[in-house]
């Protein structure tokens, strides 16, 4: 009986670790800077937008590394500590994305026209920021329950991955823009 319980626990642990490692590898790959192309051909505002997009991708990869589902039942205080660490990380990711979106307001009219001409818009990022259940774990901002609800990690992973892919496409589109017709 004891060997069977141990085998089931080991199998559960192994599958959970494989899934978590696969998610971490994928998010790490999406958050890497890649070739770190030069932004010299962009205006100051657009160059800052690209540099900060890289920082946002890195911040979005962080929250899931703070959540580790225990194999055995845990105490309410242990769960509260895990939720607090996750909440701090997801809050930092939300703040970083929000600050990046505020950079769009500081762009001058010419830079906005460049973005419009490239088909780039902050709308998908605003949608990700306000999508329920991604950057907030509960509806109550001041939740003080003894045993808090766990985040829906599968949903959070999908949404963070989608946002990171959109950020990477945003950067690539903006970096591929060339002002000089002779430099193509």
C-alpha positions in Angstrom: 0.0 0.0 0.0 2.8 2.4 0.9 4.7 1.7 -2.3 1.5 2.4 -4.3 1.0 5.8 -2.6 4.6 6.7 -3.1 4.5 5.7 -6.8 1.3 7.8 -7.3 2.9 10.8 -5.5 6.1 10.5 -7.5 4.2 10.2 -10.8 2.1 13.3 -9.9 5.2 15.2 -8.9 7.0 14.2 -12.1 4.2 15.3 -14.4 3.7 18.6 -12.6 7.4 19.3 -12.8 7.6 18.5 -16.5 4.6 20.8 -17.2 6.0 23.6 -15.1 9.5 23.3 -16.7 7.9 23.4 -20.2 6.0 26.6 -19.3 9.1 28.2 -17.8 11.2 27.4 -20.9 8.6 28.8 -23.2 8.2 32.0 -21.2 11.9 32.4 -20.9 12.3 32.0 -24.6 9.7 34.7 -25.2 11.3 37.0 -22.7 14.8 36.8 -24.1 16.1 39.9 -25.8 16.9 38.0 -29.0 19.3 39.9 -31.3 18.7 43.2 -29.5 18.5 45.1 -32.7 19.5 48.8 -32.8 16.8 51.4 -32.4 19.0 54.2 -33.9 16.7 54.5 -37.0 13.7 55.2 -34.8 12.7 58.4 -33.1 13.4 58.8 -29.4 9.8 58.0 -28.4 9.6 54.9 -30.6 13.0 53.7 -29.5 12.0 54.0 -25.9 8.8 52.1 -26.7 10.8 49.2 -28.2 13.3 49.1 -25.2 10.5 49.1 -22.7 8.6 46.4 -24.6 11.6 44.2 -23.9 11.4 44.9 -20.2 7.7 44.2 -20.2 8.2 40.8 -21.8 10.7 40.0 -19.1 8.3 41.1 -16.3 5.5 39.1 -17.8 7.6 35.9 -17.6 8.2 36.3 -13.9 4.9 35.6 -12.1 4.5 32.0 -12.9 7.9 31.2 -11.4 6.6 32.3 -8.0 3.7 29.8 -7.9 4.6 26.2 -7.0 1.7 23.9 -6.2 2.6 21.7 -3.2 2.2 17.9 -3.4 0.7 17.6 0.1 -2.0 19.7 1.8 -0.6 22.9 3.2 -1.5 25.2 6.0 -3.5 28.3 5.4 -0.5 30.4 6.3 1.7 28.7 3.8 -0.9 29.2 1.1 -1.2 32.8 2.1 2.5 33.3 1.8 2.5 31.6 -1.7 -0.4 33.8 -2.8 1.3 36.9 -1.6 4.5 36.2 -3.5 2.5 35.5 -6.6 0.4 38.6 -6.1 3.5 40.8 -5.8 5.0 39.3 -9.0 1.8 39.6 -11.0 1.3 43.1 -9.6 4.8 44.1 -10.8 4.0 42.7 -14.2 0.8 44.6 -14.4 2.5 47.8 -13.3 5.2 47.3 -16.0 2.7 46.8 -18.7 0.6 49.8 -17.6 3.7 52.0 -17.6 4.6 50.8 -21.1 1.1 51.6 -22.3 1.5 55.1 -20.8 4.4 55.7 -23.2 1.9 55.7 -26.0 0.3 58.9 -24.6 3.7 60.6 -24.6 4.3 60.0 -28.3 4.1 63.0 -30.6 1.7 63.1 -33.6 4.4 62.0 -36.1 5.2 58.9 -34.1 1.5 58.0 -33.7 1.1 58.3 -37.5 4.1 55.9 -38.0 2.5 53.4 -35.6 -0.8 53.8 -37.4 0.9 53.3 -40.8 2.5 50.1 -39.6 -0.8 48.8 -38.2 0.4 48.9 -34.6 -2.0 49.8 -31.8 -2.0 49.5 -28.0 -5.5 48.1 -28.1 -4.5 44.4 -27.7 -2.4 45.2 -24.7 -5.1 47.2 -23.0 -7.4 44.2 -23.6 -4.8 41.9 -21.9 -4.4 44.3 -19.0 -8.1 44.4 -18.3 -9.0 40.8 -19.1 -10.5 39.3 -15.9 -8.6 36.6 -14.1 -5.2 37.3 -15.6 -3.7 40.1 -13.5 -6.0 39.8 -10.6 -6.6 36.6 -8.6 -9.9 37.7 -7.1 -12.6 40.3 -7.5 -11.9 41.7 -4.0 -8.8 43.9 -3.9 -8.6 43.7 -0.1 -9.1 40.0 0.2 -8.2 38.8 3.6 -9.4 35.2 3.7 -7.6 32.6 5.6 -7.4 30.2 2.7 -7.2 32.2 -0.6 -8.1 30.9 -4.0 -5.3 29.8 -6.2 -4.8 31.5 -9.6 -6.0 29.7 -12.7 -2.4 29.1 -13.9 -3.4 27.6 -17.2 -5.4 30.7 -18.1 -2.7 33.0 -16.8 0.0 31.2 -18.8 -2.1 31.4 -22.0 -2.8 35.1 -21.6 0.8 36.0 -20.6 2.2 34.0 -23.5 -0.3 35.7 -25.9 0.7 39.1 -24.7 4.4 38.3 -24.9 4.0 37.1 -28.5 2.1 40.3 -29.4 4.9 42.4 -27.7 7.6 40.5 -29.7 5.6 41.0 -33.0 5.2 44.7 -32.1 8.9 45.1 -31.6 9.8 43.2 -34.8 7.4 45.3 -36.8 8.7 48.6 -35.4 12.3 47.5 -35.8 11.9 46.5 -39.4 10.7 50.0 -40.3 13.2 51.7 -42.4 13.2 55.5 -43.2 15.9 55.5 -45.8 14.7 53.9 -49.1 18.3 53.0 -50.0 18.8 50.9 -46.8 16.3 48.1 -47.7 
